[in-house]
Amino acid sequence: MIQNAHIGIGISGLEGRQAVLASDFSIAQFRFLERLLLVHGRWSYLRMSRFLSYFFYKNFAFTLCQFWYAIFSGWSGQTIFDATFVTMYNVIFTSLPIIAAGLFEQDVTDRVSQLYPHMYQVGQKDLLFNTKIFSFSLVLGVYHSFVCFFFAWAATGDNILSDGHTYGYQWLGVMISGAVVVVVNLQIAVDLYRWTIINHVFVWLSIISWWIFTWFQYSMPALVYMVGFYGVNFNSQGEWLWWWTVLLSVVVCILPVHLYKYIRVYFYPTPVDIVREITYLSRAAREGQGILADNRGGSVQDIHFQGSTNFNATLLAAVSGVDIAMDDVDDDEVQVPGARMSQNSNQSNARSLTEAYNQHREQRVHLDIETPDGVELDMVEISLTDNPRNPRSVITHATAHSRGASIAEV
């Protein structure tokens, strides 16, 4: 059974070590299985998914620049890049950040991973690497290659350099290669959940290494494999047009992706996004920071859940491990049956919330919550509103109060 499973886990005990010898992982006690799955297993899935997605993306962005150039070169087979750059692109210029992400990436801490086991569903449902994610990597690579190539192509055109010479394809190739290296490294930087000193060093070292490479490679005749590239670094990087084109390419590539991520998290948050929000609010409240309340009357985040009713009714306050006790409610508020909501009774209380929602729409429920981070919230005000794509109860708004003062509105 252990050998036929996807991952075999053996427990060393009184029966001997036969199971351990046949397993992929060995634990001393059964209780260690929780950390193995919820922490290390989920982190491993996150890191591997990030690694594969970024690996495909960065090669799409690099290779398709050659494709765009082939259209204008009559499909002659002429490469736009120096052969040495082609070799070093995956070896040096873009490999270090992805290695750091594969080793150190964490969306939440190990403690939070165990407090909110519902996040494990992300791996069970293949939400981080699937056909949709792969297609997004492909589209992103096509978009970035298109911007990097055609911005450089438009900038060169029939323009004349300050010394009276015209642009060559080597000048174009160096501009495109510089833009691609900066863009793909910054893309992994904005995608990271967790920044460490190693991540910082690897990202910026990868970008700086390209400049070091061009200055040494194209300044010494003995090192220039393609003679036409000799001195191209001085001619290209000595022009303001080169720097403005690379900067504009980076902004146009990164800014829309960052905007898309903001919209997705704001309107369509995943379980991990919600838990990260809860963790941040809890930590801020514990540290006495009152900046989380929106003084303009708006909300930091409007949450629209489209999962199961069980998940909707318990996600904000009780993804798991959070105790919810019913507070006294006024006559005009929804009376939800049940005294407490715990991890074992989430489903029944979710049905209660659904019944209350069906009878009293646009009403509010007052709850007492104590978060797993130790922050006591006197009241959480939850509004239940209709969702045309899911007629069941949907939590769309909540206000958390601690010691009588509003500390967060999500």
Buried (B, 14 or more C-beta within 10 A) or exposed (E): EBEEEEEBBBBBEEEEEEBBEEBEBBBEEEEBBEBEBBBEBBBEBBBBBBBBBBBBBBBBBBEBBBBBBBEBBEEEEEBBBBEBBBEBBBEBBBBBBBEBBBEBBBBBEBEBBBBBBBBBBBBEEEBBBEEEBBEBBBEBBBBBBBBBBBBBBEBBEEEEBEEEEEBBBBBBBBBBBBBBBBBBBBBBBEBBBEEBEBBEEBBBBBBEBBBEBBEEBBBEEEEBEBEEBBEBBEBBBEBEBBBEBBEBBBEBBBEEBEEEEEEEBBEEBBBBBBBBBBBEBBEBBBEEEEEBBBEEEEBEBBBBBEBBBBBBBBBBBBBBEBBBEBBEBEEEBBBBEBEEBBBEBBEEBBBBBBBBBEEBEEBBBBBBBBBBBEBEBBBBBBBBBEBEEBEBBBBBBBBBBBEEEBBBBB
